[in-house]
Amino acid sequence: MGLDNEIRTALETAFDPTQLDVINESHKHAGHAGDDGSGESHWRIVISAPAFDDMSRLARHRAIHSALGPEIIGRLHALAIDIK
C-alpha cells in the first residue's frame, strides 16, 4: 500500500469525509530540502467532513495529525491541509 492509500484510509476511518483528495506534491520539491528521494515527502490534503463543523482551525489540524498518527506523520516532510 502506498503512502497515499495509508493517508486516505486513516482519514476516511477517522472522519467519514464528504470530500477527500490526497495529493502527492513531492515532484514540485525534488532536490530541495526535505526531498528524501522517495517521491513521498510532500503532501496536500483537501478534506471536508461534518466532524470538523464545531472545531476551530487549530483543532481540525490537530485532529488530522492525530488520525494520521506518528507512523505516517513521521514519514512526511511537509503536509498542507485544506479544510473545506
For each residue, the residues with C-beta under 8 A, 3 or more apart:
1: 5 6 9
2: 5 6 40
3: 6 7 24 40 43 72 75
4: 7 8 22 24 40 43
5: 1 2 8 9
6: 1 2 3 9 10 72
7: 3 4 10 11 22 43 45 68 72
8: 4 5 11 12 20 22
9: 1 5 6 12 13
10: 6 7 13 14 67 68 69 72
11: 7 8 14 15 17 20 22 45 47 64 67 68
12: 8 9 15 16 17 20
13: 9 10 67
14: 10 11 51 63 66 67
15: 11 12 47 49 51 52 63 67
16: 12 49 50 51
17: 11 12 20 47 48 49
18: 48 49 50
19: 46 47 48 84
20: 8 11 12 17 45 46 47 48
21: 44 45 46 47
22: 4 7 8 11 43 44 45
23: 43 44 45 46
24: 3 4 27 39 40 42 43
25: 28 29 42 43 44 78 80
26: 29 30 35 38 39 40 41 42 43
27: 24 30 39
28: 25 42
29: 25 26 32 33 34 35 41 42 77 78
30: 26 27 35
31: 35
32: 29 35
33: 29 77
34: 29 41 42 77 78
35: 26 29 30 31 32 41 42 77
36: 41 77
37:
38: 26 41
39: 24 26 27
40: 2 3 4 24 26 43 75
41: 26 29 34 35 36 38 76 77 78
42: 24 25 26 28 29 34 35 76 77 78
43: 3 4 7 22 23 24 25 26 40 76 78 79 80
44: 21 22 23 25 79 80 81 82
45: 7 11 20 21 22 23 64 79 80 81 82
46: 19 20 21 23 82 84
47: 11 15 17 19 20 21 52 64 81 82 83 84
48: 17 18 19 20 52 83 84
49: 15 16 17 18 52
50: 16 18 53
51: 14 15 16 55 63
52: 15 47 48 49 55 60 63 83
53: 50
54:
55: 51 52 59 60 63
56: 59 60
57: 60 61 83
58: 61 62
59: 55 56 62 63
60: 52 55 56 57 63 64 81 83
61: 57 58 64 65 81 83
62: 58 59 65 66
63: 14 15 51 52 55 59 60 66 67
64: 11 45 47 60 61 67 68 81
65: 61 62 68 73
66: 14 62 63 69
67: 10 11 13 14 15 63 64
68: 7 10 11 64 65 72 73
69: 10 66 72 73
70: 73 74
71: 74 75
72: 3 6 7 10 68 69 75 76
73: 65 68 69 70 76 79
74: 70 71
75: 3 40 71 72
76: 41 42 43 72 73 79
77: 29 33 34 35 36 41 42
78: 25 29 34 41 42 43
79: 43 44 45 73 76
80: 25 43 44 45
81: 44 45 47 60 61 64
82: 44 45 46 47
83: 47 48 52 57 60 61
84: 19 46 47 48
